[in-house]
Amino acid sequence: MCPACWINGLVAFLAGMGLLVVDSPYTPFIIGIAVILTLYSFWQLWKGYGRWKNFTIEQRTQNWKAIRRFIYGLIVGAILATGVFYITTEHKHEEMYRAPTMEECAAIVKDNFSLFLNNLKSE
């Protein structure tokens, strides 16, 4: 498969699918752009497949190497992005998922119980 066509098709497909998660007042237009990008990506992949049929063995080997390098770059980029976002938000996750101590639990129960008693008295 022609690496330029394949990479263009993959990038257009990822951009089209990425637009589908956007929530805005212009959602119908964004969905239309996503559909256009997805159709363009399929067309690029089809064009690359058509060119692939006429390649020699050496060209096919070179193209697979280029495609493999691109995929390796995507994987390394995804891992690095995940690591960076995890490191920058790690303290927030610890705050969100920290288990309360026994004193904090007792204070919460005491406050809720006093609210419950106050509501009973007012009725």
N, CA, C and O atoms as a printed pandas DataFrame, in Angstrom:
     atom_number atom_name residue_name chain_id  residue_number  x_coord  y_coord  z_coord
0              1         N          MET        A               1    0.847   -1.170    0.000
1              2        CA          MET        A               1    0.000    0.000    0.000
2              3         C          MET        A               1    0.892    1.232    0.000
3              4         O          MET        A               1    1.921    1.257    0.675
4              5         N          CYS        A               2    0.514    2.223   -0.731
5              6        CA          CYS        A               2    1.267    3.469   -0.805
6              7         C          CYS        A               2    1.296    4.122    0.581
7              8         O          CYS        A               2    0.237    4.447    1.117
8              9         N          PRO        A               3    2.487    4.324    1.178
9             10        CA          PRO        A               3    2.519    4.820    2.554
10            11         C          PRO        A               3    1.936    6.214    2.715
11            12         O          PRO        A               3    1.306    6.505    3.732
12            13         N          ALA        A               4    2.137    7.085    1.722
13            14        CA          ALA        A               4    1.582    8.439    1.835
14            15         C          ALA        A               4    0.059    8.387    1.836
15            16         O          ALA        A               4   -0.591    9.078    2.621
16            17         N          CYS        A               5   -0.505    7.567    0.956
17            18        CA          CYS        A               5   -1.967    7.439    0.914
18            19         C          CYS        A               5   -2.489    6.811    2.197
19            20         O          CYS        A               5   -3.498    7.246    2.752
20            21         N          TRP        A               6   -1.787    5.782    2.660
21            22        CA          TRP        A               6   -2.228    5.083    3.860
22            23         C          TRP        A               6   -2.179    5.993    5.072
23            24         O          TRP        A               6   -3.113    6.021    5.873
24            25         N          ILE        A               7   -1.077    6.747    5.210
25            26        CA          ILE        A               7   -0.932    7.642    6.363
26            27         C          ILE        A               7   -1.947    8.778    6.284
27            28         O          ILE        A               7   -2.541    9.144    7.298
28            29         N          ASN        A               8   -2.154    9.345    5.085
29            30        CA          ASN        A               8   -3.181   10.387    4.933
30            31         C          ASN        A               8   -4.562    9.854    5.282
31            32         O          ASN        A               8   -5.349   10.528    5.947
32            33         N          GLY        A               9   -4.849    8.642    4.830
33            34        CA          GLY        A               9   -6.144    8.050    5.140
34            35         C          GLY        A               9   -6.325    7.806    6.620
35            36         O          GLY        A               9   -7.402    8.047    7.165
36            37         N          LEU        A              10   -5.267    7.323    7.287
37            38        CA          LEU        A              10   -5.362    7.052    8.719
38            39         C          LEU        A              10   -5.520    8.335    9.524
39            40         O          LEU        A              10   -6.319    8.389   10.459
40            41         N          VAL        A              11   -4.766    9.365    9.167
41            42        CA          VAL        A              11   -4.869   10.640    9.880
42            43         C          VAL        A              11   -6.253   11.256    9.676
43            44         O          VAL        A              11   -6.847   11.769   10.625
44            45         N          ALA        A              12   -6.768   11.209    8.455
45            46        CA          ALA        A              12   -8.110   11.746    8.204
46            47         C          ALA        A              12   -9.160   10.960    8.976
47            48         O          ALA        A              12  -10.111   11.542    9.497
48            49         N          PHE        A              13   -8.993    9.632    9.056
49            50        CA          PHE        A              13   -9.944    8.809    9.803
50            51         C          PHE        A              13   -9.910    9.150   11.286
51            52         O          PHE        A              13  -10.957    9.281   11.920
52            53         N          LEU        A              14   -8.693    9.296   11.847
53            54        CA          LEU        A              14   -8.578    9.641   13.263
54            55         C          LEU        A              14   -9.154   11.025   13.545
55            56         O          LEU        A              14   -9.802   11.228   14.572
56            57         N          ALA        A              15   -8.926   11.967   12.654
57            58        CA          ALA        A              15   -9.481   13.310   12.842
58            59         C          ALA        A              15  -11.006   13.277   12.748
59            60         O          ALA        A              15  -11.692   13.946   13.521
60            61         N          GLY        A              16  -11.530   12.510   11.816
61            62        CA          GLY        A              16  -12.985   12.399   11.688
62            63         C          GLY        A              16  -13.623   11.763   12.905
63            64         O          GLY        A              16  -14.671   12.218   13.365
64            65         N          MET        A              17  -13.010   10.724   13.430
65            66        CA          MET        A              17  -13.551   10.078   14.619
66            67         C          MET        A              17  -13.371   10.968   15.849
67            68         O          MET        A              17  -14.205   10.950   16.754
68            69         N          GLY        A              18  -12.295   11.739   15.886
69            70        CA          GLY        A              18  -12.078   12.658   16.998
70            71         C          GLY        A              18  -13.108   13.766   17.025
71            72         O          GLY        A              18  -13.485   14.238   18.098
72            73         N          LEU        A              19  -13.567   14.188   15.858
73            74        CA          LEU        A              19  -14.593   15.243   15.811
74            75         C          LEU        A              19  -15.930   14.754   16.342
75            76         O          LEU        A              19  -16.748   15.557   16.793
76            77         N          LEU        A              20  -16.162   13.459   16.296
77            78        CA          LEU        A              20  -17.453   12.935   16.753
78            79         C          LEU        A              20  -17.629   13.056   18.265
79            80         O          LEU        A              20  -18.758   12.995   18.750
80            81         N          VAL        A              21  -16.551   13.227   19.018
81            82        CA          VAL        A              21  -16.677   13.324   20.470
82            83         C          VAL        A              21  -16.891   14.767   20.932
83            84         O          VAL        A              21  -17.101   15.009   22.120
84            85         N          VAL        A              22  -16.839   15.722   20.006
85            86        CA          VAL        A              22  -17.015   17.128   20.365
86            87         C          VAL        A              22  -18.497   17.399   20.553
87            88         O          VAL        A              22  -19.315   17.057   19.698
88            89         N          ASP        A              23  -18.835   18.013   21.671
89            90        CA          ASP        A              23  -20.226   18.368   21.944
90            91         C          ASP        A              23  -20.332   19.887   21.920
91            92         O          ASP        A              23  -19.758   20.575   22.765
92            93         N          SER        A              24  -21.061   20.393   20.960
93            94        CA          SER        A              24  -21.199   21.844   20.833
94            95         C          SER        A              24  -22.546   22.137   20.176
95            96         O          SER        A              24  -23.243   21.220   19.744
96            97         N          PRO        A              25  -22.910   23.427   20.102
97            98        CA          PRO        A              25  -24.162   23.776   19.418
98            99         C          PRO        A              25  -24.115   23.472   17.927
99           100         O          PRO        A              25  -25.157   23.403   17.275
100          101         N          TYR        A              26  -22.917   23.291   17.383
101          102        CA          TYR        A              26  -22.765   23.034   15.955
102          103         C          TYR        A              26  -22.577   21.555   15.656
103          104         O          TYR        A              26  -21.933   21.200   14.669
104          105         N          THR        A              27  -23.124   20.700   16.486
105          106        CA          THR        A              27  -22.920   19.258   16.354
106          107         C          THR        A              27  -23.311   18.719   14.974
107          108         O          THR        A              27  -22.566   17.897   14.441
108          109         N          PRO        A              28  -24.429   19.126   14.361
109          110        CA          PRO        A              28  -24.729   18.584   13.021
110          111         C          PRO        A              28  -23.646   18.911   11.992
111          112         O          PRO        A              28  -23.325   18.078   11.144
112          113         N          PHE        A              29  -23.085   20.111   12.062
113          114        CA          PHE        A              29  -22.026   20.471   11.125
114          115         C          PHE        A              29  -20.757   19.676   11.400
115          116         O          PHE        A              29  -20.059   19.265   10.474
116          117         N          ILE        A              30  -20.464   19.463   12.677
117          118        CA          ILE        A              30  -19.274   18.692   13.044
118          119         C          ILE        A              30  -19.420   17.247   12.592
119          120         O          ILE        A              30  -18.454   16.640   12.130
120          121         N          ILE        A              31  -20.625   16.692   12.722
121          122        CA          ILE        A              31  -20.853   15.326   12.254
122          123         C          ILE        A              31  -20.679   15.265   10.745
123          124         O          ILE        A              31  -20.134   14.294   10.220
124          125         N          GLY        A              32  -21.142   16.302   10.040
125          126        CA          GLY        A              32  -20.963   16.350    8.585
126          127         C          GLY        A              32  -19.489   16.381    8.206
127          128         O          GLY        A              32  -19.072   15.684    7.280
128          129         N          ILE        A              33  -18.692   17.186    8.915
129          130        CA          ILE        A              33  -17.256   17.237    8.650
130          131         C          ILE        A              33  -16.614   15.894    8.957
131          132         O          ILE        A              33  -15.732   15.444    8.225
132          133         N          ALA        A              34  -17.050   15.250   10.036
133          134        CA          ALA        A              34  -16.507   13.936   10.382
134          135         C          ALA        A              34  -16.819   12.908    9.308
135          136         O          ALA        A              34  -15.972   12.079    8.975
136          137         N          VAL        A              35  -18.027   12.956    8.766
137          138        CA          VAL        A              35  -18.392   12.018    7.694
138          139         C          VAL        A              35  -17.544   12.279    6.456
139          140         O          VAL        A              35  -17.074   11.341    5.813
140          141         N          ILE        A              36  -17.347   13.560    6.119
141          142        CA          ILE        A              36  -16.529   13.895    4.949
142          143         C          ILE        A              36  -15.094   13.416    5.150
143          144         O          ILE        A              36  -14.499   12.844    4.237
144          145         N          LEU        A              37  -14.533   13.646    6.343
145          146        CA          LEU        A              37  -13.169   13.178    6.612
146          147         C          LEU        A              37  -13.074   11.658    6.568
147          148         O          LEU        A              37  -12.085   11.113    6.079
148          149         N          THR        A              38  -14.085   10.976    7.073
149          150        CA          THR        A              38  -14.073    9.511    7.053
150          151         C          THR        A              38  -14.153    8.986    5.617
151          152         O          THR        A              38  -13.438    8.051    5.255
152          153         N          LEU        A              39  -15.025    9.591    4.799
153          154        CA          LEU        A              39  -15.105    9.176    3.398
154          155         C          LEU        A              39  -13.800    9.462    2.665
155          156         O          LEU        A              39  -13.351    8.656    1.849
156          157         N          TYR        A              40  -13.190   10.613    2.956
157          158        CA          TYR        A              40  -11.891   10.932    2.363
158          159         C          TYR        A              40  -10.846    9.911    2.779
159          160         O          TYR        A              40  -10.011    9.515    1.966
160          161         N          SER        A              41  -10.882    9.479    4.033
161          162        CA          SER        A              41   -9.902    8.492    4.482
162          163         C          SER        A              41  -10.089    7.159    3.762
163          164         O          SER        A              41   -9.111    6.513    3.386
164          165         N          PHE        A              42  -11.338    6.745    3.568
165          166        CA          PHE        A              42  -11.569    5.499    2.837
166          167         C          PHE        A              42  -11.099    5.619    1.392
167          168         O          PHE        A              42  -10.551    4.671    0.830
168          169         N          TRP        A              43  -11.318    6.803    0.785
169          170        CA          TRP        A              43  -10.878    7.014   -0.583
170          171         C          TRP        A              43   -9.352    6.953   -0.670
171          172         O          TRP        A              43   -8.813    6.364   -1.607
172          173         N          GLN        A              44   -8.648    7.555    0.298
173          174        CA          GLN        A              44   -7.186    7.503    0.313
174          175         C          GLN        A              44   -6.689    6.069    0.475
175          176         O          GLN        A              44   -5.739    5.657   -0.190
176          177         N          LEU        A              45   -7.333    5.315    1.358
177          178        CA          LEU        A              45   -6.929    3.918    1.545
178          179         C          LEU        A              45   -7.167    3.107    0.269
179          180         O          LEU        A              45   -6.347    2.261   -0.089
180          181         N          TRP        A              46   -8.280    3.360   -0.415
181          182        CA          TRP        A              46   -8.576    2.652   -1.660
182          183         C          TRP        A              46   -7.566    3.023   -2.743
183          184         O          TRP        A              46   -7.109    2.164   -3.498
184          185         N          LYS        A              47   -7.222    4.309   -2.813
185          186        CA          LYS        A              47   -6.231    4.766   -3.785
186          187         C          LYS        A              47   -4.869    4.117   -3.496
187          188         O          LYS        A              47   -4.167    3.697   -4.416
188          189         N          GLY        A              48   -4.509    4.041   -2.222
189          190        CA          GLY        A              48   -3.251    3.392   -1.853
190          191         C          GLY        A              48   -3.241    1.920   -2.209
191          192         O          GLY        A              48   -2.215    1.383   -2.627
192          193         N          TYR        A              49   -4.387    1.262   -2.043
193          194        CA          TYR        A              49   -4.476   -0.156   -2.397
194          195         C          TYR        A              49   -4.327   -0.333   -3.909
195          196         O          TYR        A              49   -3.699   -1.288   -4.365
196          197         N          GLY        A              50   -4.907    0.590   -4.685
197          198        CA          GLY        A              50   -4.776    0.514   -6.139
198          199         C          GLY        A              50   -3.339    0.681   -6.593
199          200         O          GLY        A              50   -2.892    0.004   -7.518
200          201         N          ARG        A              51   -2.616    1.581   -5.946
201          202        CA          ARG        A              51   -1.215    1.762   -6.293
202          203         C          ARG        A              51   -0.373    0.565   -5.853
203          204         O          ARG        A              51    0.635    0.242   -6.482
204          205         N          TRP        A              52   -0.784   -0.072   -4.798
205          206        CA          TRP        A              52   -0.046   -1.212   -4.240
206          207         C          TRP        A              52    0.043   -2.363   -5.245
207          208         O          TRP        A              52    1.038   -3.088   -5.276
208          209         N          LYS        A              53   -0.969   -2.522   -6.042
209          210        CA          LYS        A              53   -0.990   -3.639   -6.991
210          211         C          LYS        A              53    0.143   -3.564   -8.012
211          212         O          LYS        A              53    0.611   -4.591   -8.505
212          213         N          ASN        A              54    0.584   -2.333   -8.330
213          214        CA          ASN        A              54    1.604   -2.160   -9.369
214          215         C          ASN        A              54    3.031   -2.064   -8.806
215          216         O          ASN        A              54    3.972   -1.853   -9.571
216          217         N          PHE        A              55    3.209   -2.214   -7.493
217          218        CA          PHE        A              55    4.536   -2.068   -6.899
218          219         C          PHE        A              55    5.357   -3.335   -7.074
219          220         O          PHE        A              55    4.821   -4.439   -7.169
220          221         N          THR        A              56    6.669   -3.149   -7.115
221          222        CA          THR        A              56    7.584   -4.293   -7.151
222          223         C          THR        A              56    7.795   -4.790   -5.717
223          224         O          THR        A              56    7.320   -4.177   -4.761
224          225         N          ILE        A              57    8.505   -5.894   -5.584
225          226        CA          ILE        A              57    8.763   -6.464   -4.267
226          227         C          ILE        A              57    9.581   -5.494   -3.417
227          228         O          ILE        A              57    9.309   -5.345   -2.225
228          229         N          GLU        A              58   10.581   -4.832   -4.011
229          230        CA          GLU        A              58   11.408   -3.888   -3.259
230          231         C          GLU        A              58   10.592   -2.699   -2.763
231          232         O          GLU        A              58   10.749   -2.253   -1.627
232          233         N          GLN        A              59    9.713   -2.189   -3.639
233          234        CA          GLN        A              59    8.866   -1.064   -3.236
234          235         C          GLN        A              59    7.920   -1.467   -2.110
235          236         O          GLN        A              59    7.689   -0.697   -1.177
236          237         N          ARG        A              60    7.386   -2.656   -2.201
237          238        CA          ARG        A              60    6.487   -3.124   -1.135
238          239         C          ARG        A              60    7.234   -3.245    0.194
239          240         O          ARG        A              60    6.700   -2.877    1.240
240          241         N          THR        A              61    8.458   -3.756    0.158
241          242        CA          THR        A              61    9.250   -3.879    1.377
242          243         C          THR        A              61    9.540   -2.510    1.970
243          244         O          THR        A              61    9.409   -2.321    3.180
244          245         N          GLN        A              62    9.933   -1.549    1.136
245          246        CA          GLN        A              62   10.197   -0.192    1.616
246          247         C          GLN        A              62    8.941    0.446    2.192
247          248         O          GLN        A              62    9.003    1.136    3.210
248          249         N          ASN        A              63    7.818    0.222    1.556
249          250        CA          ASN        A              63    6.573    0.826    2.023
250          251         C          ASN        A              63    6.128    0.234    3.351
251          252         O          ASN        A              63    5.636    0.947    4.225
252          253         N          TRP        A              64    6.304   -1.083    3.496
253          254        CA          TRP        A              64    5.943   -1.685    4.780
254          255         C          TRP        A              64    6.828   -1.154    5.893
255          256         O          TRP        A              64    6.373   -0.976    7.023
256          257         N          LYS        A              65    8.107   -0.896    5.573
257          258        CA          LYS        A              65    8.999   -0.320    6.576
258          259         C          LYS        A              65    8.530    1.085    6.971
259          260         O          LYS        A              65    8.541    1.435    8.151
260          261         N          ALA        A              66    8.121    1.881    5.989
261          262        CA          ALA        A              66    7.640    3.239    6.281
262          263         C          ALA        A              66    6.362    3.191    7.115
263          264         O          ALA        A              66    6.206    3.952    8.070
264          265         N          ILE        A              67    5.459    2.301    6.750
265          266        CA          ILE        A              67    4.200    2.174    7.497
266          267         C          ILE        A              67    4.487    1.688    8.921
267          268         O          ILE        A              67    3.880    2.171    9.877
268          269         N          ARG        A              68    5.410    0.735    9.063
269          270        CA          ARG        A              68    5.762    0.220   10.378
270          271         C          ARG        A              68    6.370    1.322   11.251
271          272         O          ARG        A              68    6.045    1.426   12.434
272          273         N          ARG        A              69    7.253    2.146   10.670
273          274        CA          ARG        A              69    7.834    3.254   11.431
274          275         C          ARG        A              69    6.754    4.236   11.878
275          276         O          ARG        A              69    6.808    4.744   12.998
276          277         N          PHE        A              70    5.779    4.506   11.020
277          278        CA          PHE        A              70    4.692    5.411   11.385
278          279         C          PHE        A              70    3.881    4.835   12.542
279          280         O          PHE        A              70    3.538    5.559   13.477
280          281         N          ILE        A              71    3.573    3.551   12.489
281          282        CA          ILE        A              71    2.796    2.917   13.557
282          283         C          ILE        A              71    3.593    2.911   14.857
283          284         O          ILE        A              71    3.031    3.147   15.927
284          285         N          TYR        A              72    4.902    2.644   14.777
285          286        CA          TYR        A              72    5.735    2.713   15.974
286          287         C          TYR        A              72    5.701    4.118   16.573
287          288         O          TYR        A              72    5.629    4.277   17.791
288          289         N          GLY        A              73    5.752    5.127   15.719
289          290        CA          GLY        A              73    5.668    6.510   16.197
290          291         C          GLY        A              73    4.343    6.799   16.878
291          292         O          GLY        A              73    4.303    7.484   17.900
292          293         N          LEU        A              74    3.255    6.279   16.315
293          294        CA          LEU        A              74    1.945    6.457   16.950
294          295         C          LEU        A              74    1.906    5.808   18.329
295          296         O          LEU        A              74    1.398    6.393   19.285
296          297         N          ILE        A              75    2.443    4.605   18.424
297          298        CA          ILE        A              75    2.423    3.889   19.703
298          299         C          ILE        A              75    3.277    4.608   20.738
299          300         O          ILE        A              75    2.848    4.791   21.878
300          301         N          VAL        A              76    4.484    5.018   20.351
301          302        CA          VAL        A              76    5.357    5.726   21.289
302          303         C          VAL        A              76    4.717    7.057   21.702
303          304         O          VAL        A              76    4.764    7.427   22.875
304          305         N          GLY        A              77    4.123    7.774   20.748
305          306        CA          GLY        A              77    3.451    9.033   21.068
306          307         C          GLY        A              77    2.283    8.840   22.023
307          308         O          GLY        A              77    2.082    9.644   22.934
308          309         N          ALA        A              78    1.509    7.775   21.819
309          310        CA          ALA        A              78    0.381    7.510   22.717
310          311         C          ALA        A              78    0.864    7.175   24.120
311          312         O          ALA        A              78    0.278    7.629   25.103
312          313         N          ILE        A              79    1.919    6.389   24.220
313          314        CA          ILE        A              79    2.455    6.033   25.537
314          315         C          ILE        A              79    3.004    7.267   26.239
315          316         O          ILE        A              79    2.750    7.470   27.426
316          317         N          LEU        A              80    3.756    8.094   25.513
317          318        CA          LEU        A              80    4.304    9.308   26.114
318          319         C          LEU        A              80    3.202   10.272   26.542
319          320         O          LEU        A              80    3.277   10.861   27.621
320          321         N          ALA        A              81    2.178   10.436   25.700
321          322        CA          ALA        A              81    1.075   11.335   26.059
322          323         C          ALA        A              81    0.342   10.825   27.296
323          324         O          ALA        A              81   -0.031   11.610   28.168
324          325         N          THR        A              82    0.139    9.523   27.372
325          326        CA          THR        A              82   -0.503    8.949   28.550
326          327         C          THR        A              82    0.336    9.195   29.795
327          328         O          THR        A              82   -0.195    9.556   30.846
328          329         N          GLY        A              83    1.641    9.000   29.679
329          330        CA          GLY        A              83    2.522    9.235   30.816
330          331         C          GLY        A              83    2.533   10.686   31.257
331          332         O          GLY        A              83    2.501   10.971   32.454
332          333         N          VAL        A              84    2.577   11.603   30.306
333          334        CA          VAL        A              84    2.594   13.030   30.648
334          335         C          VAL        A              84    1.294   13.430   31.332
335          336         O          VAL        A              84    1.321   14.113   32.355
336          337         N          PHE        A              85    0.164   13.018   30.786
337          338        CA          PHE        A              85   -1.113   13.385   31.401
338          339         C          PHE        A              85   -1.295   12.727   32.762
339          340         O          PHE        A              85   -1.893   13.319   33.661
340          341         N          TYR        A              86   -0.785   11.511   32.924
341          342        CA          TYR        A              86   -0.885   10.858   34.222
342          343         C          TYR        A              86   -0.038   11.589   35.257
343          344         O          TYR        A              86   -0.478   11.814   36.385
344          345         N          ILE        A              87    1.181   11.959   34.865
345          346        CA          ILE        A              87    2.064   12.654   35.806
346          347         C          ILE        A              87    1.489   14.008   36.198
347          348         O          ILE        A              87    1.588   14.407   37.358
348          349         N          THR        A              88    0.888   14.721   35.247
349          350        CA          THR        A              88    0.366   16.052   35.557
350          351         C          THR        A              88   -0.921   16.004   36.370
351          352         O          THR        A              88   -1.253   16.986   37.033
352          353         N          THR        A              89   -1.647   14.907   36.341
353          354        CA          THR        A              89   -2.914   14.844   37.081
354          355         C          THR        A              89   -2.896   13.806   38.193
355          356         O          THR        A              89   -3.946   13.484   38.750
356          357         N          GLU        A              90   -1.722   13.276   38.527
357          358        CA          GLU        A              90   -1.647   12.211   39.530
358          359         C          GLU        A              90   -2.150   12.667   40.896
359          360         O          GLU        A              90   -2.861   11.922   41.571
360          361         N          HIS        A              91   -1.791   13.880   41.313
361          362        CA          HIS        A              91   -2.214   14.354   42.635
362          363         C          HIS        A              91   -3.732   14.529   42.697
363          364         O          HIS        A              91   -4.329   14.343   43.757
364          365         N          LYS        A              92   -4.353   14.880   41.592
365          366        CA          LYS        A              92   -5.815   15.011   41.585
366          367         C          LYS        A              92   -6.486   13.652   41.740
367          368         O          LYS        A              92   -7.510   13.530   42.413
368          369         N          HIS        A              93   -5.905   12.633   41.114
369          370        CA          HIS        A              93   -6.467   11.290   41.252
370          371         C          HIS        A              93   -6.333   10.785   42.681
371          372         O          HIS        A              93   -7.237   10.131   43.202
372          373         N          GLU        A              94   -5.215   11.085   43.309
373          374        CA          GLU        A              94   -5.034   10.652   44.694
374          375         C          GLU        A              94   -6.040   11.339   45.609
375          376         O          GLU        A              94   -6.549   10.717   46.541
376          377         N          GLU        A              95   -6.336   12.613   45.358
377          378        CA          GLU        A              95   -7.322   13.320   46.170
378          379         C          GLU        A              95   -8.717   12.753   45.948
379          380         O          GLU        A              95   -9.489   12.608   46.896
380          381         N          MET        A              96   -9.044   12.430   44.692
381          382        CA          MET        A              96  -10.380   11.932   44.389
382          383         C          MET        A              96  -10.638   10.555   44.982
383          384         O          MET        A              96  -11.730   10.282   45.479
384          385         N          TYR        A              97   -9.636    9.696   44.929
385          386        CA          TYR        A              97   -9.849    8.311   45.312
386          387         C          TYR        A              97   -9.259    7.962   46.674
387          388         O          TYR        A              97   -9.099    6.783   46.990
388          389         N          ARG        A              98   -8.942    8.945   47.467
389          390        CA          ARG        A              98   -8.397    8.691   48.799
390          391         C          ARG        A              98   -9.534    8.239   49.719
391          392         O          ARG        A              98  -10.602    8.852   49.742
392          393         N          ALA        A              99   -9.302    7.183   50.463
393          394        CA          ALA        A              99  -10.309    6.686   51.397
394          395         C          ALA        A              99  -10.309    7.570   52.643
395          396         O          ALA        A              99   -9.242    7.915   53.151
396          397         N          PRO        A             100  -11.487    7.938   53.141
397          398        CA          PRO        A             100  -11.527    8.772   54.347
398          399         C          PRO        A             100  -11.060    7.986   55.579
399          400         O          PRO        A             100  -11.190    6.764   55.646
400          401         N          THR        A             101  -10.519    8.722   56.539
401          402        CA          THR        A             101  -10.074    8.089   57.779
402          403         C          THR        A             101  -11.293    7.810   58.653
403          404         O          THR        A             101  -12.401    8.251   58.345
404          405         N          MET        A             102  -11.083    7.074   59.743
405          406        CA          MET        A             102  -12.189    6.750   60.646
406          407         C          MET        A             102  -12.761    8.015   61.290
407          408         O          MET        A             102  -13.970    8.108   61.504
408          409         N          GLU        A             103  -11.895    8.994   61.600
409          410        CA          GLU        A             103  -12.382   10.241   62.205
410          411         C          GLU        A             103  -13.263   11.007   61.228
411          412         O          GLU        A             103  -14.289   11.568   61.613
412          413         N          GLU        A             104  -12.856   11.028   59.956
413          414        CA          GLU        A             104  -13.675   11.708   58.947
414          415         C          GLU        A             104  -15.012   11.002   58.765
415          416         O          GLU        A             104  -16.042   11.658   58.611
416          417         N          CYS        A             105  -15.005    9.673   58.781
417          418        CA          CYS        A             105  -16.267    8.915   58.660
418          419         C          CYS        A             105  -17.174    9.194   59.852
419          420         O          CYS        A             105  -18.381    9.377   59.691
420          421         N          ALA        A             106  -16.590    9.225   61.047
421          422        CA          ALA        A             106  -17.392    9.487   62.244
422          423         C          ALA        A             106  -17.988   10.890   62.197
423          424         O          ALA        A             106  -19.137   11.084   62.596
424          425         N          ALA        A             107  -17.226   11.868   61.718
425          426        CA          ALA        A             107  -17.739   13.235   61.621
426          427         C          ALA        A             107  -18.875   13.312   60.616
427          428         O          ALA        A             107  -19.863   14.007   60.853
428          429         N          ILE        A             108  -18.748   12.607   59.498
429          430        CA          ILE        A             108  -19.807   12.614   58.484
430          431         C          ILE        A             108  -21.071   11.977   59.039
431          432         O          ILE        A             108  -22.167   12.508   58.859
432          433         N          VAL        A             109  -20.925   10.836   59.717
433          434        CA          VAL        A             109  -22.093   10.164   60.293
434          435         C          VAL        A             109  -22.742   11.043   61.356
435          436         O          VAL        A             109  -23.968   11.141   61.417
436          437         N          LYS        A             110  -21.940   11.675   62.184
437          438        CA          LYS        A             110  -22.468   12.538   63.233
438          439         C          LYS        A             110  -23.244   13.709   62.640
439          440         O          LYS        A             110  -24.340   14.029   63.102
440          441         N          ASP        A             111  -22.675   14.352   61.613
441          442        CA          ASP        A             111  -23.363   15.477   60.973
442          443         C          ASP        A             111  -24.676   15.032   60.342
443          444         O          ASP        A             111  -25.694   15.708   60.489
444          445         N          ASN        A             112  -24.663   13.911   59.648
445          446        CA          ASN        A             112  -25.886   13.432   59.006
446          447         C          ASN        A             112  -26.931   13.013   60.036
447          448         O          ASN        A             112  -28.125   13.243   59.845
448          449         N          PHE        A             113  -26.484   12.404   61.116
449          450        CA          PHE        A             113  -27.423   11.987   62.146
450          451         C          PHE        A             113  -28.060   13.201   62.830
451          452         O          PHE        A             113  -29.251   13.191   63.141
452          453         N          SER        A             114  -27.254   14.250   63.062
453          454        CA          SER        A             114  -27.821   15.448   63.679
454          455         C          SER        A             114  -28.807   16.129   62.731
455          456         O          SER        A             114  -29.824   16.659   63.179
456          457         N          LEU        A             115  -28.527   16.124   61.446
457          458        CA          LEU        A             115  -29.485   16.675   60.480
458          459         C          LEU        A             115  -30.773   15.861   60.477
459          460         O          LEU        A             115  -31.867   16.419   60.393
460          461         N          PHE        A             116  -30.641   14.538   60.568
461          462        CA          PHE        A             116  -31.804   13.662   60.596
462          463         C          PHE        A             116  -32.658   13.956   61.838
463          464         O          PHE        A             116  -33.883   14.030   61.749
464          465         N          LEU        A             117  -32.004   14.123   62.995
465          466        CA          LEU        A             117  -32.742   14.419   64.236
466          467         C          LEU        A             117  -33.419   15.780   64.148
467          468         O          LEU        A             117  -34.558   15.925   64.592
468          469         N          ASN        A             118  -32.752   16.770   63.592
469          470        CA          ASN        A             118  -33.356   18.087   63.432
470          471         C          ASN        A             118  -34.581   18.042   62.528
471          472         O          ASN        A             118  -35.568   18.737   62.772
472          473         N          ASN        A             119  -34.513   17.223   61.485
473          474        CA          ASN        A             119  -35.665   17.090   60.613
474          475         C          ASN        A             119  -36.834   16.407   61.303
475          476         O          ASN        A             119  -37.991   16.743   61.052
476          477         N          LEU        A             120  -36.534   15.441   62.178
477          478        CA          LEU        A             120  -37.600   14.782   62.932
478          479         C          LEU        A             120  -38.265   15.746   63.896
479          480         O          LEU        A             120  -39.485   15.721   64.055
480          481         N          LYS        A             121  -37.467   16.607   64.551
481          482        CA          LYS        A             121  -38.016   17.568   65.506
482          483         C          LYS        A             121  -38.885   18.609   64.821
483          484         O          LYS        A             121  -39.874   19.062   65.397
484          485         N          SER        A             122  -38.533   18.997   63.599
485          486        CA          SER        A             122  -39.306   20.046   62.928
486          487         C          SER        A             122  -40.647   19.505   62.423
487          488         O          SER        A             122  -41.553   20.292   62.148
488          489         N          GLU        A             123  -40.792   18.204   62.296
489          490        CA          GLU        A             123  -42.068   17.642   61.813
490          491         C          GLU        A             123  -43.002   17.523   62.927
491          492         O          GLU        A             123  -44.132   17.073   62.740
